[in-house]
Amino acid sequence: MLAALPSHSLGATHWIAWHAFLYRSPVLSEDPQITSTPLASFERSADDAERMLRMASGLADLRVKRMRSDFKQTLGAALKVRRDQRHLLERAEGREASVILKPNARLRRDMFGHEALEPLTRQSVVVLAAAVEAFVADCVEATLRRQLADSSMPASAIELLIKQVRDDASSDPKKIKELFRRVGVKDVLAAGSEAAGFKINSRLSRLVEMRNDVAHGAVPPGLSWDAAMSLLEDTRAVVRGLDAALGTVA
């Protein structure tokens, strides 16, 4: 049987303490030599989303600059470009970066600039939503494995149950609440909100709305680079709040 909550009502603070023991151990990855916590896995994906946004911002204002022929010769020699191809060198500069395009490069000047890099901003939202979904799946799996560690249930049945809950994982706050409820964990969003210091439901709902817009080929209303960075930081705070509530940090 799954562990049951105490019959009396628990406040969020007591709920955090009661469930802390369920999340102390790391989750095993596919490689048995590597371990990771749900939060660490999320943070890696969130860092990926941030890199996408930093690239989109840092290269958005690049403009191709003319280079004097003598400078092309000097630069080409330094870059070991053949003498007869040095005239094909191009330079793009912006506030944060300078890019030299070599002859016959697969990169083209039209791959830089705000419009060309805007897809990176949109896709960062998808990466972020997937990271939350994976975090939820990892935490629910960790709960089930601990609850069923001493059960007589066949290993194949346990793995099937875990697959089912992982398949149902989502970044949608309503689905998160329901998934944790299925494994005996109540008021997960309330506890996460208390740990985060703000109500996390609305932040998660916003993430889901924007992710769905992107997935259906639409540009989410108001999705600028600044808005995407704000969404990233909000989501980090949300997940860290949930993580603290679930006791995955020492």
C-alpha positions as CSV (number, residue, x, y, z in Angstrom):
1,M,0.0,0.0,0.0
2,L,1.0,3.6,-0.5
3,A,1.8,5.6,2.6
4,A,-1.2,7.5,3.8
5,L,-1.2,11.0,5.1
6,P,-2.1,11.5,8.8
7,S,-5.9,11.8,9.2
8,H,-5.7,15.2,10.9
9,S,-5.3,18.3,8.8
10,L,-1.7,19.5,8.3
11,G,-0.6,23.0,7.7
12,A,1.8,23.5,4.9
13,T,4.8,23.8,7.3
14,H,4.0,20.6,9.0
15,W,3.4,19.0,5.6
16,I,6.9,19.9,4.5
17,A,8.4,18.3,7.6
18,W,6.3,15.1,7.3
19,H,7.3,14.5,3.7
20,A,11.0,15.5,3.9
21,F,12.2,12.0,4.5
22,L,10.7,10.8,1.1
23,Y,13.1,12.9,-0.9
24,R,16.6,12.7,0.7
25,S,18.2,10.2,-1.7
26,P,19.1,11.1,-5.3
27,V,17.3,9.6,-8.3
28,L,19.2,7.2,-10.3
29,S,19.8,8.0,-13.9
30,E,20.0,5.5,-16.8
31,D,23.7,5.2,-16.1
32,P,24.0,3.4,-12.8
33,Q,27.3,5.3,-12.1
34,I,25.6,8.7,-12.3
35,T,23.1,10.1,-9.8
36,S,21.2,13.3,-9.8
37,T,18.5,14.9,-7.8
38,P,15.3,16.2,-9.4
39,L,16.3,19.7,-8.8
40,A,19.8,19.3,-10.3
41,S,18.3,17.8,-13.4
42,F,15.8,20.7,-13.7
43,E,18.6,23.3,-13.1
44,R,20.6,21.8,-16.0
45,S,17.6,22.2,-18.4
46,A,16.9,25.7,-17.1
47,D,20.5,26.6,-17.8
48,D,20.0,25.3,-21.4
49,A,17.0,27.6,-21.7
50,E,19.1,30.5,-20.3
51,R,21.9,29.8,-22.8
52,M,19.3,30.0,-25.6
53,L,18.1,33.3,-24.4
54,R,21.6,34.7,-23.9
55,M,22.5,33.7,-27.5
56,A,19.3,35.3,-28.8
57,S,20.1,38.5,-27.0
58,G,23.9,38.6,-27.6
59,L,23.6,38.0,-31.3
60,A,20.4,39.8,-32.0
61,D,22.0,43.2,-32.9
62,L,24.8,41.8,-35.0
63,R,25.3,43.8,-38.2
64,V,27.7,43.0,-41.0
65,K,30.6,45.5,-41.1
66,R,32.7,46.3,-44.1
67,M,36.4,45.4,-43.8
68,R,39.3,47.0,-45.6
69,S,41.1,44.7,-48.0
70,D,44.4,45.0,-46.1
71,F,42.6,44.0,-42.9
72,K,41.1,41.0,-44.6
73,Q,44.5,39.9,-45.7
74,T,45.9,40.3,-42.2
75,L,43.0,38.6,-40.5
76,G,42.9,35.8,-43.1
77,A,46.5,35.1,-42.6
78,A,45.9,34.8,-38.8
79,L,43.0,32.5,-39.4
80,K,44.9,30.5,-42.0
81,V,42.5,31.3,-44.8
82,R,43.8,30.7,-48.3
83,R,45.0,34.0,-49.9
84,D,42.6,33.7,-52.8
85,Q,39.6,33.4,-50.5
86,R,40.4,36.1,-47.9
87,H,38.3,38.6,-49.8
88,L,35.2,36.5,-48.8
89,L,35.7,37.1,-45.1
90,E,32.9,38.9,-43.4
91,R,32.6,40.5,-40.0
92,A,29.5,41.0,-37.9
93,E,29.5,43.1,-34.7
94,G,27.1,43.9,-31.9
95,R,27.2,45.1,-28.3
96,E,28.2,41.8,-26.9
97,A,29.9,39.8,-29.7
98,S,31.9,40.0,-32.8
99,V,31.7,37.2,-35.4
100,I,34.0,36.5,-38.3
101,L,32.4,34.5,-41.1
102,K,34.9,32.5,-43.0
103,P,34.7,31.7,-46.7
104,N,32.2,28.9,-47.5
105,A,30.9,29.0,-44.0
106,R,27.5,27.4,-43.4
107,L,26.6,30.3,-41.2
108,R,25.2,33.2,-43.1
109,R,24.7,36.9,-42.3
110,D,20.9,36.4,-42.4
111,M,21.1,34.0,-39.5
112,F,21.9,36.9,-37.1
113,G,19.6,39.7,-36.0
114,H,16.5,39.9,-33.8
115,E,14.1,38.4,-36.3
116,A,16.4,35.5,-37.2
117,L,17.0,34.6,-33.6
118,E,13.5,35.1,-32.2
119,P,12.8,31.3,-32.5
120,L,15.4,30.7,-29.7
121,T,13.3,32.9,-27.4
122,R,10.2,30.9,-28.2
123,Q,11.9,27.5,-27.9
124,S,13.3,28.4,-24.5
125,V,9.8,28.4,-23.2
126,V,9.3,24.8,-24.5
127,V,12.6,23.7,-22.9
128,L,11.5,25.3,-19.6
129,A,8.1,23.6,-19.6
130,A,9.6,20.2,-20.3
131,A,12.1,20.8,-17.5
132,V,9.2,21.3,-15.0
133,E,7.4,18.3,-16.3
134,A,10.6,16.2,-15.8
135,F,11.1,17.5,-12.3
136,V,7.5,16.6,-11.4
137,A,8.0,13.1,-12.9
138,D,11.3,12.6,-11.0
139,C,9.8,13.6,-7.7
140,V,6.7,11.4,-8.0
141,E,8.9,8.5,-9.1
142,A,11.1,9.0,-6.1
143,T,8.1,9.0,-3.8
144,L,6.7,5.8,-5.3
145,R,10.0,3.9,-5.2
146,R,10.4,4.7,-1.5
147,Q,6.8,3.8,-0.7
148,L,7.0,0.5,-2.5
149,A,10.6,-0.4,-1.5
150,D,9.4,-3.1,0.9
151,S,6.2,-4.1,-0.9
152,S,5.5,-7.6,-2.3
153,M,4.4,-6.0,-5.7
154,P,6.3,-7.6,-8.6
155,A,9.1,-5.4,-10.0
156,S,7.4,-5.4,-13.4
157,A,4.2,-4.0,-11.9
158,I,6.2,-1.3,-10.0
159,E,7.9,-0.3,-13.2
160,L,4.6,-0.2,-15.1
161,L,3.1,2.0,-12.3
162,I,6.1,4.3,-12.4
163,K,5.8,4.6,-16.2
164,Q,2.1,5.5,-15.9
165,V,2.8,8.3,-13.4
166,R,5.7,9.6,-15.5
167,D,3.6,9.7,-18.6
168,D,1.0,11.7,-16.7
169,A,3.5,14.3,-15.5
170,S,2.9,17.9,-16.6
171,S,3.8,21.5,-15.8
172,D,0.1,22.3,-15.5
173,P,-0.6,23.2,-11.8
174,K,-4.0,21.3,-11.8
175,K,-2.3,18.1,-13.1
176,I,0.6,18.5,-10.8
177,K,-1.7,18.6,-7.8
178,E,-3.7,15.6,-9.0
179,L,-0.6,13.5,-9.8
180,F,0.9,14.1,-6.3
181,R,-2.5,13.4,-4.8
182,R,-2.5,10.0,-6.5
183,V,0.6,9.0,-4.5
184,G,-0.7,10.3,-1.2
185,V,0.8,13.8,-1.2
186,K,-1.7,16.5,-0.6
187,D,-1.5,20.3,-0.9
188,V,1.7,20.2,-2.8
189,L,1.1,23.5,-4.5
190,A,0.2,25.2,-1.2
191,A,3.4,23.9,0.4
192,G,5.4,25.0,-2.6
193,S,3.9,28.4,-2.5
194,E,4.7,28.8,1.2
195,A,8.3,27.7,0.5
196,A,8.7,30.0,-2.5
197,G,7.1,33.0,-0.8
198,F,4.5,33.5,-3.5
199,K,1.5,31.7,-5.1
200,I,3.1,29.4,-7.6
201,N,-0.2,28.3,-9.4
202,S,-0.5,31.4,-11.6
203,R,3.2,31.3,-12.6
204,L,2.8,27.7,-13.7
205,S,-0.4,28.5,-15.6
206,R,1.4,31.3,-17.4
207,L,4.2,28.9,-18.4
208,V,1.7,26.3,-19.7
209,E,-0.2,28.9,-21.7
210,M,3.0,30.2,-23.4
211,R,4.3,26.7,-24.1
212,N,1.0,25.7,-25.7
213,D,1.1,28.8,-27.9
214,V,4.6,28.0,-29.1
215,A,3.7,24.3,-29.6
216,H,0.8,25.3,-31.9
217,G,3.0,27.7,-34.0
218,A,1.8,30.9,-32.4
219,V,3.8,33.7,-30.8
220,P,2.7,34.1,-27.2
221,P,1.3,37.6,-26.6
222,G,3.9,39.7,-24.9
223,L,6.8,37.2,-25.4
224,S,9.8,39.5,-25.6
225,W,13.3,38.5,-24.6
226,D,12.8,40.3,-21.2
227,A,9.5,38.5,-20.7
228,A,11.1,35.1,-21.4
229,M,13.9,35.9,-18.9
230,S,11.4,36.9,-16.3
231,L,9.5,33.6,-17.0
232,L,12.7,31.7,-16.6
233,E,13.5,33.2,-13.2
234,D,9.9,32.8,-12.0
235,T,10.0,29.1,-13.0
236,R,13.3,28.6,-11.2
237,A,11.8,30.1,-8.1
238,V,8.7,27.9,-8.5
239,V,10.6,24.7,-8.8
240,R,13.0,25.6,-6.0
241,G,9.9,26.2,-3.8
242,L,8.5,22.8,-4.7
243,D,11.8,21.2,-4.1
244,A,12.1,22.8,-0.7
245,A,8.6,21.7,0.2
246,L,9.3,18.1,-0.9
247,G,12.5,18.0,1.1
248,T,14.8,17.3,-1.8
249,V,17.4,19.7,-0.4
250,A,19.5,19.0,2.7
